[in-house]
Amino acid sequence: MRTFSKSKLLPLRHCPKRLWLEVHRPDLREDSAATQASFQVGFQVGDIAQRLYDPEGLGAVIDVATEGFDAAFKRSTELLNSTNQPIFEAGFSAGGALAFADVMLPVNENGTKVWRMVEVKSATSVKDYHRDDAAVQAFIALTAGVPLQSIALAHIDSSWTYPGDDDYRGLLKENDLTAEAFSRTDEVKAWIAQAQSVDALPSEPEMAIGAHCDTPYACGFYDYCSRNEPKAQYPAYWLPYFGAKAQQLAQQGVIDLTDVDDKLLNAKQQRVKNHTLSGTVFFDSVGAAADLAVHSLPAYFLDFETIQFAVPIWKGTRPYQQNTFQFSLHTLSESGQLEHTDFLDISGKDPSESFAQTLIEVCGTSGPVYVYNAAFETSRMSELAVRYPQFRNALLAINARVVDLLPIARERYYHPSQQGSWSIKKVLPAVVPELRYDALDGVQDGGMAMDAFLEAIHPDTLIERKEEIKKQLLAYCKLDTYAMVRLWQVFAGRTDLKL
């Protein structure tokens, strides 16, 4: 019978088909860029955990990739019996399953050496599937004869602030799962037995796509499993705020807007359905113009780009905090003249303070500051106001002038090409067809901007490549604010301006 790794057992909890494919057709899996990025974050957090749990560097690391499974299991057993230092990635195989523990810490209990296991996760809280993970780990270790005293899950503490100087004490927060994990032995045995049954099937079990395809994370087999699923011409999930109902309807075979009962829809959803099916544009030009008429010129059009680090690299920042590194600002004067300024720091140093100072200098002291999705920019400025008290009043004054174009777009405009979305990436080509993000070189969305920034600040990136990235980032962010200018022009009915 096959021995199953923990990474194969856990998917079984949500989809037997996923397990069968993992074992028999792993070549069909296509992990998304987001999934691959999460793997890299996990490796980074794991490295930090080794430093935190072994500050003197006396522990041992098992590397199954170079040692091989048999040698890794053998060395793990030897170390568990002989060493009094931490062990990282110790391997166990028993009861039809195998696993590698992130951290094993020796504990003296009444003169006897026992072990404390810590599983390290890059999440910011304990998830249900982490509890399953701990149960499997505990079962395999105990069945293998390891004198396991306890098991804890360490996750990132998002409230912790990095003090600098490479000091990451406090980054991880432990949660004791011992009682729960130790009590689930029969459950884990049942999972292993079920895995053996699924594995023995001559072909993959039937399983329709559904909510489980994204539980607890996106499945890499989704494209394969959905290849023969009925395709809707106008998918029901295009309806805004309709996700849960769309899933329920899909289970009943209703996947197209055409078949969705109007009685289930609110006014905005009905509007999306009607204009999508008729291929017509909804534009309340009078209402949009009235919304904007209360704001005079000069006007400012502002957009930020940010970067998140699971493990902070800049003093005074928190895990997963949105750190501003770039802005674009278009200024429209009372006479109708349009000017552009921007800020971008790819030095690798914390750009926050100079970002805030430059922003204050270019935003003036009066006139609306237009953004698209105000919660994002206003939150970033409020955070900067806390970090830099000397800029607090000026930043909060800019916040007070913010006018959000997104609610106006949602309420006053809809084009069938938006497919139920009012993101600026969807609205811009509908309102101003000659402007398109896909015509940009390199960076075309926020995710690509983050990736480009990370590449730019990497010490191994060549100067020529950094300059290329800089041009791409500046062009992308500039289009974001110019897009707002043009949307404002259409919504405000200012055809007299040549922008």
QUIURKA-V568081 format. One record per residue. N is the residue number from 1. RES is the residue in one letter. NEAR is the number of other ideal C-beta (glycine too) atoms within 8 Angstrom. Layout:
# QUIURKA-V568081
[[N/RES/NEAR] [N/RES/NEAR]]
This chain:
# QUIURKA-V568081
[[1/M/4] [2/R/8] [3/T/8] [4/F/12] [5/S/9] [6/K/13] [7/S/7] [8/K/12] [9/L/15] [10/L/11] [11/P/12] [12/L/14] [13/R/8] [14/H/8] [15/C/11] [16/P/10] [17/K/12] [18/R/12] [19/L/15] [20/W/14] [21/L/14] [22/E/11] [23/V/9] [24/H/8] [25/R/8] [26/P/8] [27/D/4] [28/L/8] [29/R/10] [30/E/8] [31/D/7] [32/S/8] [33/A/6] [34/A/7] [35/T/11] [36/Q/9] [37/A/8] [38/S/10] [39/F/9] [40/Q/8] [41/V/10] [42/G/10] [43/F/8] [44/Q/11] [45/V/15] [46/G/10] [47/D/8] [48/I/12] [49/A/14] [50/Q/13] [51/R/9] [52/L/11] [53/Y/12] [54/D/12] [55/P/6] [56/E/4] [57/G/5] [58/L/6] [59/G/11] [60/A/9] [61/V/8] [62/I/15] [63/D/8] [64/V/11] [65/A/4] [66/T/5] [67/E/9] [68/G/7] [69/F/9] [70/D/6] [71/A/8] [72/A/15] [73/F/12] [74/K/8] [75/R/10] [76/S/13] [77/T/8] [78/E/8] [79/L/12] [80/L/12] [81/N/5] [82/S/5] [83/T/8] [84/N/4] [85/Q/9] [86/P/13] [87/I/16] [88/F/14] [89/E/12] [90/A/12] [91/G/14] [92/F/15] [93/S/10] [94/A/10] [95/G/10] [96/G/10] [97/A/16] [98/L/14] [99/A/12] [100/F/11] [101/A/15] [102/D/10] [103/V/15] [104/M/13] [105/L/10] [106/P/12] [107/V/9] [108/N/8] [109/E/8] [110/N/4] [111/G/4] [112/T/7] [113/K/9] [114/V/11] [115/W/14] [116/R/13] [117/M/15] [118/V/16] [119/E/15] [120/V/13] [121/K/12] [122/S/11] [123/A/9] [124/T/8] [125/S/5] [126/V/9] [127/K/9] [128/D/6] [129/Y/9] [130/H/13] [131/R/12] [132/D/10] [133/D/12] [134/A/14] [135/A/13] [136/V/15] [137/Q/15] [138/A/15] [139/F/15] [140/I/16] [141/A/14] [142/L/11] [143/T/9] [144/A/10] [145/G/6] [146/V/9] [147/P/8] [148/L/12] [149/Q/9] [150/S/8] [151/I/16] [152/A/13] [153/L/15] [154/A/13] [155/H/15] [156/I/15] [157/D/11] [158/S/8] [159/S/5] [160/W/11] [161/T/8] [162/Y/14] [163/P/6] [164/G/7] [165/D/5] [166/D/4] [167/D/7] [168/Y/10] [169/R/5] [170/G/6] [171/L/12] [172/L/13] [173/K/8] [174/E/8] [175/N/9] [176/D/8] [177/L/12] [178/T/11] [179/A/7] [180/E/10] [181/A/14] [182/F/10] [183/S/6] [184/R/11] [185/T/9] [186/D/6] [187/E/8] [188/V/13] [189/K/10] [190/A/8] [191/W/12] [192/I/13] [193/A/8] [194/Q/10] [195/A/15] [196/Q/11] [197/S/8] [198/V/12] [199/D/12] [200/A/5] [201/L/9] [202/P/2] [203/S/4] [204/E/10] [205/P/9] [206/E/5] [207/M/9] [208/A/5] [209/I/8] [210/G/8] [211/A/6] [212/H/7] [213/C/12] [214/D/7] [215/T/7] [216/P/6] [217/Y/7] [218/A/9] [219/C/11] [220/G/9] [221/F/12] [222/Y/10] [223/D/7] [224/Y/11] [225/C/12] [226/S/9] [227/R/6] [228/N/3] [229/E/8] [230/P/4] [231/K/4] [232/A/9] [233/Q/5] [234/Y/10] [235/P/9] [236/A/16] [237/Y/8] [238/W/10] [239/L/15] [240/P/9] [241/Y/6] [242/F/11] [243/G/7] [244/A/6] [245/K/9] [246/A/12] [247/Q/10] [248/Q/8] [249/L/11] [250/A/11] [251/Q/7] [252/Q/6] [253/G/5] [254/V/9] [255/I/10] [256/D/11] [257/L/13] [258/T/7] [259/D/7] [260/V/13] [261/D/5] [262/D/7] [263/K/4] [264/L/6] [265/L/12] [266/N/6] [267/A/6] [268/K/8] [269/Q/12] [270/Q/10] [271/R/10] [272/V/13] [273/K/13] [274/N/9] [275/H/14] [276/T/13] [277/L/9] [278/S/6] [279/G/6] [280/T/7] [281/V/9] [282/F/9] [283/F/8] [284/D/9] [285/S/9] [286/V/6] [287/G/9] [288/A/15] [289/A/11] [290/A/7] [291/D/11] [292/L/11] [293/A/7] [294/V/4] [295/H/7] [296/S/6] [297/L/8] [298/P/10] [299/A/13] [300/Y/15] [301/F/16] [302/L/13] [303/D/13] [304/F/10] [305/E/14] [306/T/10] [307/I/10] [308/Q/9] [309/F/11] [310/A/10] [311/V/10] [312/P/10] [313/I/6] [314/W/10] [315/K/8] [316/G/9] [317/T/13] [318/R/10] [319/P/13] [320/Y/9] [321/Q/10] [322/Q/10] [323/N/13] [324/T/13] [325/F/12] [326/Q/16] [327/F/14] [328/S/14] [329/L/14] [330/H/13] [331/T/14] [332/L/14] [333/S/10] [334/E/6] [335/S/4] [336/G/11] [337/Q/6] [338/L/10] [339/E/7] [340/H/11] [341/T/8] [342/D/11] [343/F/11] [344/L/10] [345/D/10] [346/I/12] [347/S/6] [348/G/5] [349/K/6] [350/D/9] [351/P/12] [352/S/14] [353/E/9] [354/S/9] [355/F/15] [356/A/13] [357/Q/9] [358/T/10] [359/L/14] [360/I/11] [361/E/6] [362/V/9] [363/C/11] [364/G/8] [365/T/4] [366/S/5] [367/G/10] [368/P/10] [369/V/13] [370/Y/14] [371/V/16] [372/Y/13] [373/N/8] [374/A/10] [375/A/6] [376/F/10] [377/E/13] [378/T/11] [379/S/9] [380/R/12] [381/M/14] [382/S/11] [383/E/10] [384/L/14] [385/A/13] [386/V/8] [387/R/8] [388/Y/12] [389/P/6] [390/Q/4] [391/F/12] [392/R/10] [393/N/6] [394/A/8] [395/L/16] [396/L/11] [397/A/9] [398/I/13] [399/N/11] [400/A/6] [401/R/11] [402/V/13] [403/V/10] [404/D/11] [405/L/13] [406/L/10] [407/P/7] [408/I/13] [409/A/13] [410/R/9] [411/E/8] [412/R/12] [413/Y/15] [414/Y/10] [415/H/11] [416/P/10] [417/S/7] [418/Q/11] [419/Q/8] [420/G/9] [421/S/7] [422/W/9] [423/S/6] [424/I/10] [425/K/8] [426/K/12] [427/V/14] [428/L/14] [429/P/12] [430/A/11] [431/V/10] [432/V/10] [433/P/6] [434/E/4] [435/L/10] [436/R/8] [437/Y/11] [438/D/5] [439/A/4] [440/L/11] [441/D/5] [442/G/10] [443/V/13] [444/Q/8] [445/D/8] [446/G/6] [447/G/7] [448/M/11] [449/A/14] [450/M/12] [451/D/8] [452/A/13] [453/F/15] [454/L/9] [455/E/10] [456/A/13] [457/I/9] [458/H/7] [459/P/4] [460/D/4] [461/T/10] [462/L/6] [463/I/5] [464/E/6] [465/R/10] [466/K/11] [467/E/8] [468/E/9] [469/I/16] [470/K/11] [471/K/8] [472/Q/13] [473/L/17] [474/L/12] [475/A/11] [476/Y/15] [477/C/16] [478/K/11] [479/L/11] [480/D/12] [481/T/15] [482/Y/12] [483/A/13] [484/M/16] [485/V/13] [486/R/13] [487/L/16] [488/W/14] [489/Q/11] [490/V/9] [491/F/16] [492/A/10] [493/G/8] [494/R/7] [495/T/5] [496/D/4] [497/L/8] [498/K/3] [499/L/8]]
